[in-house]
Amino acid sequence: MSADDQKRISGEAAAQLVESGMIVGLGTGSTAAWFVKALAARGLTGIKGVPTSEATAALATELGIPLLDLNDAPEIDLTVDGADEIGPGLSLIKGGGAALLREKLVWEASKRCVVIADAAKKVETLGKFALPIEVVAFGHLSTSRRICDALSECDIGMPPRLRLKDGAPVKTDGGNLIYDVACGRIEDPSALAAALKSVTGVVEHGLFLDLAEEALLGTDNGIVRLQP
């Protein structure tokens, strides 16, 4: 089974968790897109989606899923989203799609969060996938130097690299920039999360800790369910 097929079956499995009348957080990325498609195909009544990116909003609108702004959602019943890595205790690295801030805002407003992924996303230690860090554009080079200091406190020697596309900095839907850090291994995700969050200019980081209630992994043998 290809990685895309594994993503598809994980998205389809997660769509079965949604019930009529729910407010649902809609993740961003290729795996989350499979969930949005499967959710639309179910034709449930009374559901409303809270998208985590403009791209997801466009897909959901195209498929006929009514949308809510996060400000108008009293509480999100269930959020389903992908991940770049799934580590011990369902610790996650997210942000490969440059939507980490909006994703985390939706996740933290949700009663329940389920992560979906292909089998290769499960790892023994976080860090092989470069950690995204979202920063304000103003003075971002100065911010990157302070990020280096925070990384050093956590024994990570690799510098943050500004994410570029076609030679230009990648901008998030909120107009921020993304720096990526090739950590290699993140021995203490909680300490790193706290160190990065303390840096002025850092809007958010891609460590999602103690947020996922369950993971649905698509594998060659079907869906494998993981819990913290």
Beta strands, then each sheet from edge to edge (+ up, - down):
strand 1: 23-26
strand 2: 48-51
strand 3: 78-81
strand 4: 85-86
strand 5: 92-93
strand 6: 113-118
strand 7: 131-135
strand 8: 161-162
strand 9: 164-165
strand 10: 168-169
strand 11: 177-181
strand 12: 202-205
strand 13: 207-208
strand 14: 214-219
strand 15: 222-226
sheet 1: 2+ 1+ 3+ 6+ 14+ 15-
sheet 2: 4+ 5- 13+
sheet 3: 8+ 11- 7+ 12-
sheet 4: 9+ 10-
end
